[in-house]
C-alpha cells in the first residue's frame, strides 16, 4: 500500500520504505509537529475549527471528564523507592518457597494457589504454580485408586484451578455429590465453603456440560438463602455477595486483587508474609500505572481532540482503565499505552458517527479510512479532517515502530481493522437515519464488529506478540473464536448497560430493543435472553481457550480480559460514556489510592 504524505506547515514527512519476504512494499508516512517524538498534533488541532451550526447537529450532552490534567500529572503513590522493591523481592522469595513446599497438604496447596492468584501475585509464579498443579494431578491420580472421599470444596476448587490453567478435567467429578434421584444432595447446602467453591467452578463450563448448569442453579438458590442468615458473619456475607454479584472468572484481575487483598487482610488465618507481598506488589504496580497514565495524559492533551471536538466524550482515564483491565502486568506498559490510544480514538470517532456527523459526511469519512489516503481529507469537513489526521498519524506511528523493531509491516492489518469497524459504524448510522429496526440476528452480525473488540484485539496482538507466526497471522481474522467471542460479550454487556440512555437520545437500536420488537417479549425477558446469550458465549470462549494452540497464552488471556473488562465497565450502567461514583471509585482504587498495610 503506497501512502501519500500529509504536508502541513511546520511539519516534516517521514517516509520509510520496506520489503517483506523479499517482496516490494510501500512506504509509511506520518507527520510530527515540534520536536517531541510523541507529539503528533495536526496543524488543524492548533486552529479554531469551523464547525457547522450546533442547531443542525445532535448532542448527547456528555458529562465532562472527571479527571483533569493537573490532577493526573500530580499522581504519586510514594512506592517508587528502591527499598520497596527490595522488600518485595525478599517476600516473593518466601512465597515461592511456600508454593514449592512438598510437605504442604494437597488441599492447603490448592488454597494457597487460589489465594496467590486472587491477591494479584499469580503472574509472578506461573512456573511454580504449574509445577504445584502437576504434582496435585499426579497425587490425585494415585488417590483415585484408593477411592478416598473428596470434599465438595476440594473437588470444586481443583476443578476451577485446573481448568483455568488448561488441564483436561471432566465435570463428572461432581456426580458423586448427587443423590439417587440425580439431584444435588440437600445436605450440601450446609457446607457454605463448598457451595461457594462449586458456584465459582460452574462459570468455567463448556456448552453441553449440563451438570454444571444444574450446580449453578443449585448453588445460586442456596447461597442467596445463606446470605440472608449470616448477617453476624461479615466476611462470609461479603464473600457471598461478591460472588453472586459477579463470579471471579469474569472479574478484571487487578481490580479483583484490590478487593481480595482487603478482604484477605480481615481474615484471622491470613498469612502475614503473603499479605504484605500482595500489598507491596499492588502498590508498586500502581506506581507504574500512574506513570503510564501521566504519559498518556500528556499525549492526549497534545493531540487536542477533546478540546476541539466538544461534542465527543473526553474519556482518557476511562480508556486507560480499559487498557489496564486487559493488560495489568507491570511489564506491559507499551501494550497499555497503545490500547489507551486506540480506545481514545474509538470513543471519539464513535461519537462522530453516533452523535454529530451527517450520513453523507460519515460515508466520506469511512471511504477515507478505507483508502487510508491523506488526499481524501480534502472532501471532509474541518472536524473530520482533525479526526482523520490524528488517527492517520497515530496508526502510522504504531506501524512504523513495529517495522523498526520487528521488521514486519503491520499497517495493512491495522487499517483493515479500522475500516471494518467504521463500515459497521456506518451501517448503524444508516439504520438510524432510515429509522429502520433490524432483526436481532442482523443487528448482532453488525454490532459485534461495531463494538470495536476485534479492532482492539488486533492492535493488542501486534503489541503483545513480537514473534508472531505465519499460522497465527493467518488466523487473525475477525471470525476466529478468540476475537469473535470476547467481542460478542463486549457488545451484549454494552447493550445491557447503555440501551436505556441510547434510546432516550434516539440513537441506533440495541440487542434488547431488536429482540423485544422481533419476539414480542417484555424488556425484562429480553434482558434475560441477552444475559443467557452472554453465558453461552462464555462457554464457547472457555472451550476455545482449552483447544487454542495458534495464539500465545498471553494473547488468549488478553482476549478474555477484554470480556472481563466489559462486564466491569457495564455492570451497573454505562461506566465508560457516563461514569458515575462507582466508576470513579474503581479508578481511584486501581490507579490513584495505594493500599495501606495495617500493622497490628
C-alpha positions as CSV (number, residue, x, y, z in Angstrom):
1,X,0.0,0.0,0.0
2,X,1.5,3.3,-1.0
3,X,0.7,6.1,1.3
4,X,0.7,9.8,0.3
5,X,2.3,12.2,2.7
6,X,0.3,14.8,4.6
7,X,2.1,18.1,4.1
8,X,1.4,20.5,6.9
9,X,3.2,23.8,7.5
10,X,5.9,23.3,10.1
11,X,6.0,19.5,9.8
12,X,8.3,17.2,8.1
13,X,7.1,14.0,6.5
14,X,9.0,10.8,7.4
15,X,8.8,8.1,4.8
16,X,10.1,4.6,5.3
17,X,10.4,2.0,2.6
18,X,10.3,-1.7,3.4
19,X,10.4,-5.1,1.9
20,X,8.6,-8.1,3.4
21,X,9.6,-11.7,2.4
22,X,11.7,-10.1,-0.4
23,X,8.6,-8.6,-1.9
24,X,8.4,-4.9,-2.7
25,X,6.4,-3.0,-0.1
26,X,5.0,0.5,0.2
27,X,6.0,3.4,2.4
28,X,4.9,4.6,5.7
29,X,4.5,8.3,6.2
30,X,3.3,10.4,9.1
31,X,3.8,13.8,10.4
32,X,5.3,15.2,13.5
33,X,4.9,18.8,14.6
34,X,7.5,20.1,17.0
35,X,10.5,18.1,18.2
36,X,8.9,15.7,20.6
37,X,8.8,12.1,19.4
38,X,5.3,11.6,20.7
39,X,3.9,14.9,19.7
40,X,1.7,14.0,16.7
41,X,-0.5,17.1,16.7
42,X,-2.0,18.0,13.4
43,X,-2.0,21.7,12.4
44,X,-5.8,21.6,12.4
45,X,-5.9,21.0,16.1
46,X,-4.0,24.2,16.7
47,X,-6.6,26.2,14.9
48,X,-10.2,27.1,15.7
49,X,-12.4,24.7,13.8
50,X,-15.3,25.9,11.7
51,X,-18.0,23.5,12.9
52,X,-21.5,23.5,11.4
53,X,-24.1,25.3,13.4
54,X,-25.0,23.4,16.6
55,X,-28.7,23.7,15.9
56,X,-28.2,21.4,12.9
57,X,-26.4,18.8,14.9
58,X,-27.3,16.2,17.6
59,X,-25.8,16.4,21.0
60,X,-25.5,13.7,23.6
61,X,-24.7,16.2,26.3
62,X,-22.0,14.0,27.6
63,X,-20.6,15.0,31.0
64,X,-17.1,16.4,31.1
65,X,-14.1,14.3,32.3
66,X,-13.9,13.5,35.9
67,X,-10.1,13.6,35.8
68,X,-8.4,16.8,34.9
69,X,-4.9,17.0,33.5
70,X,-3.2,18.6,36.5
71,X,-4.6,16.0,38.9
72,X,-3.3,13.2,36.7
73,X,0.1,14.8,36.4
74,X,0.3,15.1,40.2
75,X,-0.2,11.3,40.9
76,X,2.4,9.8,43.1
77,X,1.6,7.0,45.4
78,X,5.0,7.0,47.0
79,X,6.1,3.5,46.1
80,X,8.8,4.2,43.6
81,X,11.6,3.9,46.0
82,X,14.1,1.0,45.6
83,X,13.6,0.0,49.2
84,X,10.0,-1.2,48.4
85,X,11.2,-3.4,45.5
86,X,14.0,-4.8,47.7
87,X,11.5,-5.7,50.4
88,X,9.1,-7.2,47.8
89,X,11.8,-9.4,46.3
90,X,12.5,-10.9,49.7
91,X,8.8,-11.5,50.4
92,X,8.2,-13.0,46.9
93,X,11.0,-15.5,47.5
94,X,9.3,-16.6,50.7
95,X,6.0,-17.0,48.8
96,X,7.8,-19.1,46.2
97,X,9.1,-21.5,48.8
98,X,5.6,-21.8,50.2
99,X,4.2,-22.8,46.8
100,X,7.0,-25.3,46.2
101,X,6.9,-26.8,49.7
102,X,6.3,-30.5,49.2
103,X,5.2,-31.1,52.7
104,X,2.0,-29.0,52.4
105,X,-1.2,-30.9,52.3
106,X,-2.8,-31.0,48.7
107,X,-5.9,-29.1,49.7
108,X,-3.9,-26.5,51.5
109,X,-1.7,-26.1,48.4
110,X,-4.7,-25.5,46.2
111,X,-6.0,-22.9,48.6
112,X,-2.6,-21.2,48.7
113,X,-2.5,-21.1,44.9
114,X,-6.0,-19.6,44.8
115,X,-5.0,-17.0,47.4
116,X,-1.8,-16.1,45.5
117,X,-3.8,-15.7,42.2
118,X,-6.6,-13.7,43.7
119,X,-4.2,-11.5,45.6
120,X,-2.8,-10.5,42.2
121,X,0.5,-12.4,42.5
122,X,-0.2,-15.2,40.1
123,X,1.8,-13.6,37.3
124,X,4.9,-13.7,39.5
125,X,4.8,-17.5,39.9
126,X,3.5,-19.0,36.7
127,X,6.1,-21.8,36.5
128,X,5.8,-22.6,40.3
129,X,2.0,-22.8,40.1
130,X,2.1,-25.1,37.1
131,X,4.6,-27.4,38.9
132,X,2.4,-27.5,42.0
133,X,-0.7,-28.3,39.9
134,X,1.2,-31.0,38.1
135,X,2.0,-32.5,41.5
136,X,-1.6,-32.3,42.5
137,X,-2.8,-34.1,39.4
138,X,-0.3,-36.8,40.0
139,X,-1.3,-37.2,43.6
140,X,-5.0,-37.2,42.6
141,X,-4.5,-40.0,40.1
142,X,-2.8,-42.1,42.8
143,X,-5.5,-41.2,45.3
144,X,-8.3,-42.2,42.9
145,X,-7.1,-45.8,43.0
146,X,-7.8,-45.9,46.8
147,X,-11.3,-44.4,46.3
148,X,-10.8,-41.9,49.1
149,X,-13.6,-39.3,49.5
150,X,-13.0,-35.8,48.3
151,X,-14.8,-32.8,49.9
152,X,-17.0,-30.7,47.8
153,X,-14.7,-27.7,48.4
154,X,-11.6,-29.6,47.2
155,X,-13.4,-31.0,44.2
156,X,-14.7,-27.7,43.1
157,X,-11.6,-25.7,43.8
158,X,-9.4,-28.2,42.0
159,X,-11.8,-28.2,39.0
160,X,-11.7,-24.4,38.8
161,X,-7.9,-24.1,39.1
162,X,-7.1,-27.0,36.8
163,X,-9.5,-26.0,34.1
164,X,-8.4,-22.3,34.4
165,X,-4.8,-23.5,33.7
166,X,-5.7,-25.6,30.7
167,X,-5.7,-29.1,32.3
168,X,-8.3,-31.5,30.9
169,X,-10.7,-32.2,33.7
170,X,-14.3,-33.5,33.5
171,X,-17.2,-32.1,35.4
172,X,-18.3,-35.7,36.1
173,X,-16.3,-35.4,39.3
174,X,-19.4,-33.7,40.7
175,X,-21.7,-36.8,40.1
176,X,-20.7,-38.2,43.5
177,X,-22.4,-35.2,45.1
178,X,-25.8,-36.2,43.7
179,X,-28.5,-38.3,45.3
180,X,-30.2,-41.3,43.8
181,X,-32.7,-39.1,42.1
182,X,-30.0,-37.2,40.2
183,X,-30.2,-34.1,42.3
184,X,-27.5,-32.4,44.3
185,X,-27.8,-33.6,47.9
186,X,-29.7,-31.2,50.1
187,X,-27.2,-31.6,52.9
188,X,-24.5,-29.8,50.8
189,X,-26.3,-26.6,51.4
190,X,-24.8,-26.6,54.9
191,X,-21.3,-26.6,53.5
192,X,-21.0,-22.9,52.7
193,X,-17.3,-23.1,51.7
194,X,-18.1,-26.0,49.4
195,X,-21.1,-24.2,47.9
196,X,-19.1,-21.1,47.2
197,X,-16.4,-23.1,45.5
198,X,-18.9,-25.1,43.4
199,X,-20.7,-21.9,42.4
200,X,-17.4,-20.3,41.2
201,X,-16.4,-23.5,39.4
202,X,-19.6,-23.6,37.3
203,X,-18.5,-20.5,35.3
204,X,-15.7,-22.4,33.7
205,X,-18.1,-24.7,32.0
206,X,-18.4,-25.6,28.3
207,X,-21.5,-25.9,26.2
208,X,-23.3,-29.2,26.8
209,X,-22.0,-29.7,30.4
210,X,-25.4,-29.9,31.9
211,X,-24.2,-30.9,35.4
212,X,-22.5,-27.5,35.8
213,X,-25.7,-25.7,34.9
214,X,-27.5,-27.8,37.5
215,X,-24.8,-27.0,40.0
216,X,-25.0,-23.3,39.2
217,X,-28.8,-23.2,39.8
218,X,-28.5,-25.2,42.9
219,X,-25.7,-23.1,44.5
220,X,-27.3,-19.8,43.5
221,X,-30.5,-20.6,45.2
222,X,-28.9,-21.7,48.4
223,X,-26.2,-19.0,48.5
224,X,-28.9,-16.4,48.3
225,X,-30.7,-18.0,51.2
226,X,-27.5,-18.4,53.2
227,X,-26.7,-14.7,52.7
228,X,-29.9,-13.8,54.4
229,X,-28.9,-15.7,57.6
230,X,-25.2,-14.8,58.1
231,X,-25.5,-11.2,59.0
232,X,-23.5,-11.9,62.1
233,X,-20.6,-13.0,59.9
234,X,-19.5,-10.0,57.9
235,X,-16.7,-11.7,56.0
236,X,-18.9,-14.6,54.9
237,X,-21.7,-12.3,53.9
238,X,-19.2,-10.2,51.9
239,X,-17.8,-13.2,50.1
240,X,-21.2,-14.5,49.1
241,X,-22.4,-11.1,47.9
242,X,-19.2,-10.6,45.9
243,X,-19.6,-14.0,44.2
244,X,-23.2,-13.6,43.4
245,X,-22.6,-10.1,42.0
246,X,-20.0,-11.4,39.5
247,X,-18.1,-14.6,39.6
248,X,-14.3,-14.4,39.9
249,X,-13.8,-15.9,36.4
250,X,-15.5,-12.8,34.9
251,X,-13.8,-10.2,37.0
252,X,-10.9,-7.9,35.9
253,X,-7.7,-9.3,37.5
254,X,-6.2,-6.2,39.1
255,X,-9.5,-4.8,40.5
256,X,-10.3,-8.2,41.9
257,X,-6.8,-8.2,43.5
258,X,-7.6,-4.9,45.3
259,X,-10.8,-6.3,46.7
260,X,-9.3,-9.6,47.7
261,X,-6.3,-8.1,49.4
262,X,-8.6,-6.0,51.6
263,X,-10.9,-9.0,52.3
264,X,-8.0,-11.3,53.0
265,X,-6.4,-8.8,55.4
266,X,-9.5,-9.2,57.6
267,X,-9.2,-12.9,57.9
268,X,-7.9,-14.4,61.1
269,X,-6.0,-17.1,59.2
270,X,-4.3,-14.6,56.8
271,X,-0.6,-15.3,56.2
272,X,1.3,-12.1,57.1
273,X,4.1,-12.7,54.5
274,X,1.6,-13.4,51.7
275,X,-0.5,-10.3,52.6
276,X,2.5,-7.9,52.8
277,X,3.8,-9.2,49.5
278,X,0.5,-8.7,47.8
279,X,0.1,-5.1,49.2
280,X,3.6,-4.1,48.1
281,X,3.2,-5.7,44.7
282,X,-0.2,-3.9,44.2
283,X,1.3,-0.5,45.2
284,X,4.5,-0.9,43.2
285,X,2.5,-1.9,40.1
286,X,0.1,1.0,40.8
287,X,3.1,3.4,40.6
288,X,3.9,2.0,37.1
289,X,0.3,2.5,36.1
290,X,0.4,6.1,37.3
291,X,3.5,6.8,35.2
292,X,1.8,5.3,32.1
293,X,-1.3,7.3,32.7
294,X,0.6,10.5,33.1
295,X,2.4,9.9,29.8
296,X,-1.0,9.2,28.1
297,X,-2.4,12.3,29.7
298,X,0.4,14.4,28.1
299,X,-0.2,12.7,24.7
300,X,-4.0,13.3,24.9
301,X,-3.6,16.9,25.7
302,X,-1.1,17.4,22.9
303,X,-3.4,15.7,20.5
304,X,-6.1,18.3,21.2
305,X,-9.1,16.3,20.1
306,X,-11.0,16.7,23.4
307,X,-10.9,20.5,23.3
308,X,-11.6,20.8,19.6
309,X,-14.4,18.2,19.2
310,X,-16.6,19.4,22.0
311,X,-19.5,17.1,21.1
312,X,-17.4,14.0,21.9
313,X,-16.6,12.2,25.2
314,X,-13.4,13.1,26.9
315,X,-12.6,9.7,28.4
316,X,-8.8,9.3,28.6
317,X,-8.8,7.9,32.1
318,X,-11.6,5.5,31.4
319,X,-9.8,4.4,28.2
320,X,-6.7,3.8,30.3
321,X,-8.8,1.8,32.8
322,X,-9.9,-0.4,29.8
323,X,-6.2,-0.9,28.9
324,X,-5.3,-1.9,32.5
325,X,-8.2,-4.3,32.5
326,X,-6.7,-6.0,29.5
327,X,-3.0,-5.8,30.4
328,X,-2.3,-5.1,34.0
329,X,1.2,-6.6,34.5
330,X,4.0,-4.0,35.0
331,X,6.0,-5.2,32.0
332,X,3.0,-4.5,29.7
333,X,3.4,-0.7,29.6
334,X,3.8,-0.4,25.9
335,X,0.7,-2.5,25.3
336,X,-1.3,-0.5,27.8
337,X,-0.3,2.8,26.2
338,X,-1.1,1.5,22.7
339,X,-4.6,0.3,23.8
340,X,-5.2,3.6,25.5
341,X,-4.6,5.4,22.3
342,X,-6.8,3.0,20.3
343,X,-9.7,3.2,22.7
344,X,-9.5,7.1,22.8
345,X,-9.8,7.2,19.1
346,X,-12.6,4.6,19.1
347,X,-14.5,6.7,21.7
348,X,-14.1,10.0,19.8
349,X,-14.9,8.6,16.3
350,X,-17.9,6.6,17.7
351,X,-19.3,10.0,18.8
352,X,-18.7,11.3,15.3
353,X,-20.9,8.5,13.9
354,X,-23.5,8.2,16.7
355,X,-24.0,11.9,17.5
356,X,-22.5,14.5,15.2
357,X,-21.9,13.5,11.7
358,X,-24.4,13.6,8.8
359,X,-24.9,10.5,6.8
360,X,-23.1,12.0,3.8
361,X,-20.1,13.0,5.9
362,X,-19.9,9.6,7.5
363,X,-19.8,7.9,4.1
364,X,-16.9,10.2,3.1
365,X,-15.0,9.5,6.3
366,X,-15.5,5.8,6.0
367,X,-14.2,5.8,2.5
368,X,-11.2,8.0,3.5
369,X,-10.2,5.5,6.2
370,X,-10.8,2.5,4.0
371,X,-8.5,4.0,1.3
372,X,-6.1,5.3,4.0
373,X,-5.3,8.1,1.7
374,X,-4.4,11.5,3.1
375,X,-5.7,13.2,-0.1
376,X,-9.2,12.1,0.8
377,X,-9.4,14.7,3.6
378,X,-10.0,17.4,1.0
379,X,-13.6,16.3,0.8
380,X,-14.1,16.2,4.6
381,X,-15.5,18.9,6.9
382,X,-13.0,20.5,9.2
383,X,-13.9,18.5,12.3
384,X,-13.4,15.3,10.3
385,X,-10.0,16.4,9.0
386,X,-8.8,16.7,12.5
387,X,-10.1,13.3,13.4
388,X,-8.7,11.6,10.3
389,X,-5.3,13.2,10.5
390,X,-4.9,12.4,14.2
391,X,-5.9,8.8,13.6
392,X,-3.7,8.6,10.4
393,X,-0.6,9.8,12.2
394,X,-1.1,7.7,15.3
395,X,-1.7,4.4,13.5
396,X,1.2,5.1,11.1
397,X,3.4,5.8,14.0
398,X,2.4,2.4,15.6
399,X,3.2,0.7,12.2
400,X,6.5,2.5,11.9
401,X,7.5,1.4,15.4
402,X,6.6,-2.3,14.7
403,X,8.5,-2.2,11.4
404,X,11.6,-0.7,13.0
405,X,11.6,-3.1,16.0
406,X,10.2,-6.3,14.4
407,X,10.9,-5.9,10.7
408,X,7.3,-6.6,9.7
409,X,4.7,-4.3,8.1
410,X,1.6,-4.5,10.3
411,X,-0.1,-1.4,8.7
412,X,-2.4,-3.4,6.4
413,X,-3.8,-5.4,9.4
414,X,-4.4,-2.2,11.4
415,X,-6.0,-0.2,8.6
416,X,-8.3,-3.0,7.6
417,X,-9.5,-3.4,11.2
418,X,-10.3,0.3,11.4
419,X,-12.1,0.2,8.0
420,X,-14.1,-2.8,9.0
421,X,-15.2,-1.2,12.3
422,X,-16.2,2.1,10.6
423,X,-18.2,0.3,8.0
424,X,-20.1,-1.3,10.8
425,X,-20.5,2.2,12.4
426,X,-21.8,3.4,9.1
427,X,-24.4,0.6,8.9
428,X,-25.7,1.6,12.3
429,X,-25.9,5.2,11.2
430,X,-27.9,4.2,8.1
431,X,-30.3,2.3,10.2
432,X,-30.7,5.2,12.5
433,X,-31.1,7.7,9.6
434,X,-33.7,5.5,7.9
435,X,-35.4,4.8,11.3
436,X,-35.0,1.1,10.5
437,X,-35.1,-1.5,13.3
438,X,-33.1,-4.6,12.1
439,X,-33.9,-8.2,13.1
440,X,-32.0,-9.4,16.2
441,X,-29.6,-11.5,14.1
442,X,-29.0,-8.8,11.5
443,X,-28.2,-6.4,14.3
444,X,-25.8,-8.7,16.1
445,X,-24.0,-9.6,12.9
446,X,-23.0,-6.0,12.5
447,X,-22.9,-5.0,16.2
448,X,-20.2,-7.4,17.4
449,X,-17.9,-5.7,14.9
450,X,-19.0,-2.2,15.6
451,X,-18.4,-2.6,19.3
452,X,-14.6,-2.4,18.5
453,X,-13.4,-5.6,20.2
454,X,-11.8,-7.0,17.0
455,X,-10.0,-3.7,16.4
456,X,-8.7,-3.6,20.0
457,X,-7.5,-7.2,19.9
458,X,-5.7,-6.9,16.6
459,X,-3.7,-4.0,18.0
460,X,-3.1,-5.9,21.2
461,X,-1.8,-8.9,19.2
462,X,0.9,-6.9,17.5
463,X,2.0,-5.1,20.7
464,X,2.0,-8.3,22.7
465,X,3.4,-10.9,20.5
466,X,6.5,-9.8,18.7
467,X,7.4,-13.2,17.5
468,X,4.1,-14.0,15.8
469,X,4.0,-16.9,13.4
470,X,2.6,-17.1,9.9
471,X,-0.1,-19.5,11.2
472,X,-1.3,-17.1,13.9
473,X,-1.3,-14.2,11.3
474,X,-3.5,-16.3,9.0
475,X,-5.8,-17.0,11.9
476,X,-6.0,-13.3,12.9
477,X,-9.3,-12.8,11.2
478,X,-12.5,-11.4,12.8
479,X,-14.5,-14.6,12.9
480,X,-11.8,-16.6,14.8
481,X,-13.4,-17.5,18.1
482,X,-10.7,-15.7,20.1
483,X,-11.8,-12.4,18.5
484,X,-15.4,-13.2,18.0
485,X,-16.4,-14.4,21.5
486,X,-15.0,-11.5,23.5
487,X,-16.5,-9.1,21.0
488,X,-20.0,-10.6,21.3
489,X,-19.7,-10.4,25.1
490,X,-18.4,-6.8,24.9
491,X,-21.4,-5.9,22.7
492,X,-24.0,-7.6,24.8
493,X,-22.7,-6.2,28.1
494,X,-22.6,-2.7,26.4
495,X,-26.2,-3.1,25.3
496,X,-27.3,-4.2,28.8
497,X,-25.6,-1.2,30.3
498,X,-26.4,1.5,27.8
499,X,-29.6,0.7,25.9
500,X,-31.9,2.9,28.0
501,X,-29.7,6.1,27.6
502,X,-29.2,5.4,23.9
503,X,-33.0,5.1,23.3
504,X,-33.6,8.3,25.2
505,X,-31.1,10.0,22.8
506,X,-32.8,8.4,19.8
507,X,-29.7,6.5,18.8
508,X,-29.4,3.2,17.0
509,X,-31.2,0.1,18.2
510,X,-29.7,-2.3,20.7
511,X,-29.9,-6.1,21.0
512,X,-32.5,-5.7,23.7
513,X,-34.8,-3.5,21.6
514,X,-34.3,-5.7,18.5
515,X,-35.2,-8.8,20.5
516,X,-38.3,-7.1,22.0
517,X,-39.5,-6.0,18.6
518,X,-38.9,-9.3,16.9
519,X,-40.2,-11.6,19.6
520,X,-42.8,-9.5,21.3
521,X,-41.0,-10.1,24.7
522,X,-41.0,-7.7,27.5
523,X,-37.9,-5.7,28.3
524,X,-37.3,-7.9,31.3
525,X,-37.5,-11.1,29.3
526,X,-35.3,-9.6,26.5
527,X,-32.7,-8.7,29.1
528,X,-32.8,-12.2,30.4
529,X,-32.4,-13.6,26.9
530,X,-29.4,-11.4,26.3
531,X,-27.8,-12.4,29.6
532,X,-28.3,-16.0,28.6
533,X,-26.5,-15.4,25.3
534,X,-23.6,-13.9,27.3
535,X,-23.4,-17.1,29.4
536,X,-23.4,-19.3,26.2
537,X,-20.7,-17.2,24.6
538,X,-18.6,-17.5,27.7
539,X,-18.9,-21.3,27.5
540,X,-17.8,-21.2,23.9
541,X,-14.8,-19.0,24.8
542,X,-13.9,-21.3,27.7
543,X,-13.8,-24.3,25.4
544,X,-11.9,-22.4,22.7
545,X,-9.3,-21.4,25.2
546,X,-8.7,-25.1,26.1
547,X,-8.3,-26.0,22.4
548,X,-6.3,-22.9,21.4
549,X,-2.8,-23.7,20.0
550,X,-2.3,-21.0,17.4
551,X,-2.0,-18.0,19.6
552,X,0.2,-17.4,22.7
553,X,-1.2,-17.9,26.2
554,X,-0.6,-14.2,26.8
555,X,-2.8,-13.2,23.9
556,X,-5.5,-15.7,24.8
557,X,-5.6,-14.2,28.3
558,X,-5.7,-10.6,26.9
559,X,-8.7,-11.5,24.7
560,X,-10.5,-13.0,27.7
561,X,-9.6,-9.9,29.7
562,X,-11.5,-7.8,27.1
563,X,-14.7,-9.7,28.0
564,X,-13.9,-9.3,31.7
565,X,-13.4,-5.6,31.4
566,X,-16.7,-5.3,29.5
567,X,-18.5,-6.9,32.5
568,X,-16.8,-4.5,34.8
569,X,-17.5,-1.3,32.8
570,X,-21.2,-2.0,32.1
571,X,-22.1,-3.9,35.2
572,X,-24.2,-1.1,36.7
573,X,-24.7,1.1,33.6
574,X,-22.5,3.0,31.2
575,X,-19.3,3.2,33.1
576,X,-17.5,4.5,30.1
577,X,-19.8,7.0,28.4
578,X,-21.5,8.2,31.6
579,X,-19.2,7.3,34.5
580,X,-20.7,7.6,37.9
581,X,-19.5,7.3,41.5
582,X,-18.9,3.6,41.2
583,X,-16.8,4.0,38.1
584,X,-14.8,6.8,39.8
585,X,-14.3,4.7,42.9
586,X,-13.0,1.8,40.8
587,X,-10.4,4.0,39.0
588,X,-9.3,5.5,42.3
589,X,-8.8,2.1,43.9
590,X,-7.0,0.8,40.9
591,X,-4.8,3.7,39.9
592,X,-4.9,6.5,42.4
593,X,-5.0,5.3,46.0
594,X,-2.4,2.8,47.4
595,X,-3.4,0.1,49.8
596,X,-2.4,0.9,53.4
597,X,-0.9,-2.1,55.1
598,X,-2.2,-2.1,58.7
599,X,0.3,-3.5,61.2
600,X,-1.3,-4.9,64.3
